[in-house]
Structure formats: structure tokens, C-alpha cells
Amino acid sequence: MTTMTTTKKITITISMSERRPVTIDTATWPVVASADAWDNKYRSQANHTWEIAVREHADGRRLVYCEHDSGPGGTHIGFRPIRGGYLLDQPDLGPEAMAESTIRAIRRCAGLIDRQDLGAECIADLPAETLD
């Protein structure tokens, strides 16, 4: 007997800072670094949440994106989330240039959501460079 398995493709749409939003398949763009925070003891009660994430495709492209949003605890009427991101699509420049571009994009995202601490945390979460 043959069994069939279907796999549902999980996609997300990411707001970008200097281009229209992009939609990606999360299976082909895994997270390689991230940092997040919220303004309450428990995330489930937070009024505000902040996140910076870096995703990387197998071909070397990277997406760096961020968000300041309302949390599950709600926020004031009129609150508007802040979202942004950058597509780094020149992996042929080499790993060092891609690392530098990624760090610049993380810093820009941290400035966008006014969370330099999360920028530093996300940079620290990047894959380490091996020195000889």
C-alpha cells in the first residue's frame, strides 16, 4: 500500500524598507540569527514587541528585517507598527562582504525600531567567523 504525504508550504510576507514587500517560503529561508524583546514580564501580557531577524537562502541571499508591533496585551488606540527590512542579494561578493552588509542592515533595522540593544544581540547571534 502506498501512502501519500502532503506538505503544506508555509509562507510569510516581510515588509521592506526600500522596495515592496516580499513573500518567502520559510522552509527555504531559515532564520540564521534573531533577537526579540517585549515590555512586560510575560510575552503573553506585553503591550509592545520588538524583533530583528536574519534569514538566509541556500544560494547565499539574506533577508534582514525588523518589527515593533503591539503585543497580545494590546496598546493605545492609534498605535502604528513599524516594520522594515533589507534584501542582500549579492552573495557572489564573498562571505566577508556579505557579513559586513548583514551587520549594516541589522544596525539600520535596530535604528528603525529604536532598539540598538536588539541589534547588538542579533549580530552576536550570527554564525561565528572561524579564524586560522
C-alpha positions as CSV (number, residue, x, y, z in Angstrom):
1,M,0.0,0.0,0.0
2,T,1.3,3.4,-0.9
3,T,0.7,6.4,1.4
4,M,0.8,9.9,0.2
5,T,2.1,12.7,2.4
6,T,1.3,16.3,1.6
7,T,3.4,19.1,3.0
8,K,1.9,22.5,3.3
9,K,4.1,25.3,2.3
10,I,4.4,28.0,5.0
11,T,5.0,31.5,3.6
12,I,5.4,34.8,5.3
13,T,5.3,38.3,3.8
14,I,8.0,40.7,5.0
15,S,7.8,44.4,4.8
16,M,10.9,46.0,3.2
17,S,12.3,49.5,3.7
18,E,13.4,50.3,0.2
19,R,11.2,48.1,-2.0
20,R,7.8,46.4,-2.0
21,P,7.2,43.5,0.5
22,V,8.5,40.1,-0.3
23,T,6.8,36.7,0.3
24,I,9.1,33.8,1.1
25,D,8.8,30.1,1.9
26,T,10.1,29.7,5.5
27,A,11.5,26.2,4.7
28,T,13.8,27.7,2.1
29,W,14.7,30.8,4.0
30,P,15.6,29.6,7.6
31,V,16.4,32.0,10.4
32,V,20.2,32.2,11.0
33,A,20.1,35.0,13.7
34,S,17.4,36.8,15.7
35,A,16.7,38.9,18.7
36,D,13.4,39.9,20.3
37,A,12.0,41.7,23.3
38,W,8.7,42.7,24.9
39,D,7.7,45.2,27.6
40,N,6.2,43.1,30.3
41,K,7.3,40.2,32.5
42,Y,5.4,37.7,30.3
43,R,5.3,37.9,26.5
44,S,1.6,37.0,26.6
45,Q,0.9,40.2,28.5
46,A,3.1,42.5,26.5
47,N,1.8,45.8,25.1
48,H,4.7,46.1,22.7
49,T,7.0,43.6,21.0
50,W,10.3,44.1,19.0
51,E,12.1,41.7,16.7
52,I,15.1,41.7,14.4
53,A,15.7,38.6,12.3
54,V,18.1,37.4,9.6
55,R,17.1,34.6,7.1
56,E,19.4,33.0,4.6
57,H,18.6,31.2,1.3
58,A,20.7,28.3,0.1
59,D,22.0,30.5,-2.7
60,G,23.5,32.9,-0.2
61,R,21.0,35.7,-0.3
62,R,19.9,37.2,3.0
63,L,16.9,39.0,4.4
64,V,17.3,41.2,7.4
65,Y,14.1,42.6,8.8
66,C,12.6,44.1,11.9
67,E,9.3,45.0,13.6
68,H,7.9,47.0,16.5
69,D,4.4,45.8,17.0
70,S,1.6,45.7,19.5
71,G,1.7,42.7,21.8
72,P,-1.1,40.4,23.0
73,G,-1.8,42.8,25.9
74,G,-2.9,45.5,23.5
75,T,-1.8,49.1,23.1
76,H,-3.2,52.5,22.8
77,I,-5.7,53.4,20.0
78,G,-3.8,54.8,17.0
79,F,-0.7,52.8,17.6
80,R,1.0,52.1,14.3
81,P,3.6,49.3,14.0
82,I,7.0,49.9,12.5
83,R,8.3,47.3,10.0
84,G,11.2,47.3,7.7
85,G,13.8,45.1,6.0
86,Y,16.6,44.7,3.5
87,L,17.3,42.1,0.9
88,L,21.0,41.4,0.5
89,D,21.1,39.7,-2.9
90,Q,24.8,39.8,-4.0
91,P,26.3,36.7,-2.3
92,D,28.9,36.5,-5.1
93,L,30.7,39.4,-3.4
94,G,32.1,36.8,-0.9
95,P,31.4,35.9,2.7
96,E,33.2,38.9,4.2
97,A,31.3,41.4,2.1
98,M,28.0,39.6,2.9
99,A,28.8,39.6,6.6
100,E,29.6,43.4,6.6
101,S,26.4,44.1,4.6
102,T,24.4,42.0,7.0
103,I,25.7,43.8,10.1
104,R,25.0,47.2,8.4
105,A,21.4,46.0,7.7
106,I,20.9,44.8,11.3
107,R,22.1,48.2,12.6
108,R,19.7,50.0,10.2
109,C,16.9,47.9,11.4
110,A,17.8,48.5,15.0
111,G,17.7,52.2,14.4
112,L,14.3,51.9,12.6
113,I,12.7,50.3,15.7
114,D,14.9,52.3,18.2
115,R,16.4,49.1,19.8
116,Q,20.2,49.2,19.5
117,D,20.4,46.5,22.1
118,L,18.5,44.1,19.9
119,G,20.8,45.0,17.0
120,A,23.8,44.0,19.1
121,E,22.1,40.8,20.3
122,C,21.2,39.8,16.7
123,I,24.7,40.5,15.5
124,A,26.0,38.3,18.3
125,D,23.6,35.5,17.2
126,L,25.1,35.4,13.6
127,P,27.2,32.4,12.7
128,A,30.7,32.9,14.0
129,E,33.7,33.6,11.8
130,T,36.4,31.0,12.0
131,L,39.9,32.4,12.4
132,D,43.0,30.4,11.5
